[in-house]
């Protein structure tokens, strides 16, 4: 695997880890997330980083095995360009449903 792709995969993993770190001392509950503007913005920023890293990976190797890779980039674009229409529900769904899957896939790629 290309060193650039590995770097971007590590960036994705680092952002996922950072998002998870926000819930070490705080319960992982939607209501808490929704009422904490700093955490919301920090998570959105990390999802932007994940989306940008994924965009770079896809430009380098469009056949990489990551579920919903195009949707990840689309979410990044939505946060950046449609910031006023970002839904807390959608972001929270990504945090609880999609990031664990993405973490697993990235770890598999990095260990292969």
PAKOL-833178 format. One line per 3 residues: number of its first residue (from 1); their letters; for each residue x, y, z of C-alpha. Coordinates in Angstrom, 1 decimal. Each point is the difference from the previous one (the first is absolute). Last residue first. Layout:
% PAKOL-833178
NUM = A = X,Y,Z | ...
% end
This chain:
% PAKOL-833178
112 = XXX = -2.6,-5.9,5.8 | -0.1,1.6,3.4 | -0.8,3.5,-1.2
109 = XXX = -2.8,-1.3,-2.2 | -1.5,-2.0,2.9 | 0.3,3.0,2.3
106 = XXX = -1.8,2.2,-2.6 | -2.8,-2.5,-0.4 | -0.5,-0.3,3.8
103 = XXX = 0.0,3.7,0.6 | -2.4,0.5,-2.9 | -2.4,-2.5,1.6
100 = XXX = 0.2,1.7,3.4 | -0.4,3.4,-1.7 | -3.2,-0.9,-1.8
97 = XXX = -2.6,-0.7,2.6 | 0.6,2.1,3.2 | 1.9,3.0,-1.5
94 = XXX = -1.6,-0.1,-3.4 | -3.5,-0.1,1.6 | 1.0,2.9,2.2
91 = XXX = 1.0,2.1,-3.1 | -3.3,-0.9,-1.7 | -2.1,0.8,3.1
88 = XXX = 1.8,3.3,0.6 | -1.0,1.1,-3.5 | 2.3,2.2,-2.0
85 = XXX = -2.1,2.5,-2.0 | 1.9,3.2,0.9 | 3.3,-1.6,-0.7
82 = XXX = -0.9,-0.7,-3.6 | 3.4,0.5,-1.5 | 2.3,-1.4,2.7
79 = XXX = -2.3,-2.4,1.7 | -1.5,-1.2,-3.2 | 3.3,-0.4,-1.7
76 = XXX = 1.2,-2.2,2.9 | -3.2,-2.0,-0.2 | 0.6,-0.5,-3.7
73 = XXX = 3.5,-1.3,0.6 | -1.3,-2.6,2.4 | -2.7,-0.9,-2.4
70 = XXX = 2.6,-0.8,-2.7 | 1.8,-2.3,2.4 | -3.2,-1.8,1.0
67 = XXX = 1.8,-3.2,0.9 | 3.7,0.1,-0.3 | 1.8,-2.4,-2.4
64 = XXX = 2.3,2.2,-2.1 | -0.8,-0.2,-3.7 | 0.2,3.8,-0.6
61 = XXX = 3.7,0.1,0.8 | 1.7,3.4,0.1 | -3.0,2.2,-0.5
58 = XXX = -2.0,-2.3,2.3 | 2.7,0.4,2.7 | -0.1,3.8,-0.3
55 = XXX = -3.8,0.0,0.4 | 0.3,-2.3,3.0 | 2.4,2.4,1.7
52 = XXX = -2.3,2.9,-0.7 | -3.0,-1.9,1.3 | 1.8,-1.1,3.2
49 = XXX = 1.2,3.6,0.5 | -3.5,1.3,-0.4 | -1.2,-2.6,2.4
46 = XXX = 2.5,1.2,2.5 | -1.2,3.6,-0.4 | -3.6,-1.1,0.5
43 = XXX = 1.0,-1.8,3.1 | 1.7,3.1,1.4 | -3.0,2.1,-0.9
40 = XXX = -2.4,-2.3,1.7 | 2.2,-0.3,3.1 | 0.3,3.8,0.3
37 = XXX = -3.8,0.5,-0.5 | -0.9,-2.4,2.8 | -3.8,-0.3,0.1
34 = XXX = -0.4,-2.5,-2.9 | 2.8,-2.2,1.3 | -1.6,-0.3,3.5
31 = XXX = -3.3,-0.8,-1.6 | 1.5,-2.5,-2.4 | 1.6,-2.0,2.8
28 = XXX = 3.6,-1.4,0.2 | 0.4,0.7,3.7 | 2.7,2.5,0.8
25 = XXX = 3.4,-0.8,1.5 | 1.3,-2.1,-2.9 | -2.5,1.3,-2.5
22 = XXX = 2.1,2.8,-1.6 | 2.8,-2.5,-0.4 | -2.1,-1.9,-2.6
19 = XXX = 0.1,3.0,-2.3 | 3.8,0.1,0.4 | 0.4,-3.6,-0.7
16 = XXX = -2.1,0.4,-3.2 | 2.2,2.9,-1.0 | 3.2,-2.0,0.6
13 = XXX = -1.4,-2.9,-2.1 | -0.8,2.2,-2.9 | 3.5,1.7,0.2
10 = XXX = 1.5,-3.5,0.2 | -1.8,-0.9,-3.2 | 1.3,3.2,-1.6
7 = XXX = 3.6,-0.9,0.9 | -0.5,-3.5,-1.3 | -1.3,1.4,-3.3
4 = XXX = 3.0,2.2,-0.3 | 2.4,-2.9,0.7 | -1.5,-2.0,-2.9
1 = X = -1.2,-3.5,0.9
% end
